[in-house]
Amino acid sequence: MLYYLIITLYVLVCLLLILTILLQQGKGGDIASAFGGGGGSQAVFGARSGATLLTRATAVLAALFVIGAIVLTVYGQRGPGSVVGGIEGPPVAPAPAPADVTPSGNTTP
């Protein structure tokens, strides 16, 4: 039960992380500015601006993503070793004794 709750929260964090990344604006670091065609005094990855709410939310969700991955890994290793680990197999039946094959009747040449 706890495992499914952790997985549900992890999937929710993943979806929120995707949403916050897609909502962010580009920093102006396209390929033209990387090779000197960007003009101005911007760095390769664009001008540095203050951290916005989306940037902070992305950092928090990324940290929760990593922590959730570690928790699920540790929790998954402590579980049972196999899906059928606690089930007993069918009882083994003893092998039947070989039948005594003797020729019946008259065996004269």
C-alpha distance (Angstrom), angle and dihedral (degrees) to the residues before:
residue distance angle dihedral
M1 . . .
L2 3.81 . .
Y3 3.79 90.1 .
Y4 3.81 91.9 58.1
L5 3.80 91.1 47.9
I6 3.81 90.8 52.7
I7 3.81 91.3 48.2
T8 3.82 91.1 49.2
L9 3.80 91.6 51.3
Y10 3.81 90.4 46.0
V11 3.80 92.7 52.9
L12 3.82 89.6 47.9
V13 3.82 90.4 52.2
C14 3.82 89.7 48.9
L15 3.80 92.3 52.1
L16 3.81 92.6 46.8
L17 3.80 90.6 48.5
I18 3.80 91.0 52.6
L19 3.80 90.3 48.3
T20 3.81 94.9 49.9
I21 3.80 92.2 47.4
L22 3.79 92.0 50.7
L23 3.80 92.5 47.7
Q24 3.80 94.1 56.8
Q25 3.78 121.5 99.2
G26 3.77 121.7 -120.5
K27 3.79 117.6 -98.4
G28 3.83 95.1 -135.4
G29 3.79 93.9 -106.3
D30 3.79 98.4 134.2
I31 3.79 124.6 152.3
A32 3.82 94.2 -93.8
S33 3.79 92.9 60.8
A34 3.79 90.8 48.0
F35 3.84 90.0 63.3
G36 3.81 98.1 41.5
G37 3.79 98.8 -92.1
G38 3.78 95.3 107.1
G39 3.80 95.4 85.7
G40 3.77 124.5 -145.6
S41 3.76 128.1 52.8
Q42 3.79 98.8 -64.9
A43 3.74 119.6 136.2
V44 3.77 122.6 -116.9
F45 3.80 92.3 -89.6
G46 3.79 97.1 40.7
A47 3.78 134.2 -97.3
R48 3.77 115.8 -39.7
S49 3.76 114.1 -115.8
G50 3.78 134.3 179.5
A51 3.76 120.1 -78.6
T52 3.78 110.7 -92.0
L53 3.76 128.0 -156.1
L54 3.79 91.1 -96.4
T55 3.81 91.4 52.1
R56 3.78 91.7 52.1
A57 3.80 92.0 44.7
T58 3.80 89.3 51.4
A59 3.80 91.3 51.9
V60 3.81 92.5 48.8
L61 3.81 93.1 46.2
A62 3.81 91.1 47.1
A63 3.80 89.8 53.2
L64 3.82 90.4 48.7
F65 3.80 88.9 48.9
V66 3.81 92.4 55.1
I67 3.81 93.6 43.2
G68 3.81 90.9 48.3
A69 3.81 91.5 50.7
I70 3.80 90.9 52.0
V71 3.82 92.7 46.6
L72 3.81 92.3 49.8
T73 3.79 90.9 48.2
V74 3.79 93.7 51.1
Y75 3.80 92.8 43.0
G76 3.80 91.6 48.3
Q77 3.81 93.1 52.6
R78 3.79 93.0 53.4
G79 3.80 93.9 54.4
P80 3.77 125.9 94.4
G81 3.77 116.6 -57.5
S82 3.78 96.1 -126.7
V83 3.76 140.3 17.4
V84 3.80 90.3 -121.8
G85 3.80 95.0 35.7
G86 3.82 97.3 123.1
I87 3.82 98.6 40.2
E88 3.78 119.9 101.1
G89 3.78 117.7 -136.1
P90 3.80 123.6 -123.0
P91 3.80 115.5 -78.2
V92 3.77 114.7 -94.4
A93 3.82 112.2 -115.4
P94 3.81 115.8 -139.3
A95 3.77 114.6 -107.2
P96 3.79 113.8 -104.5
A97 3.79 116.5 -109.0
P98 3.79 114.5 -103.8
A99 3.78 113.3 -98.2
D100 3.80 116.6 -111.4
V101 3.77 105.2 -114.8
T102 3.80 110.1 -156.6
P103 3.74 123.8 160.5
S104 3.76 112.8 -111.4
G105 3.75 127.6 -148.4
N106 3.78 129.8 16.1
T107 3.80 115.3 -14.2
T108 3.79 100.5 -175.8
P109 3.75 119.1 138.3
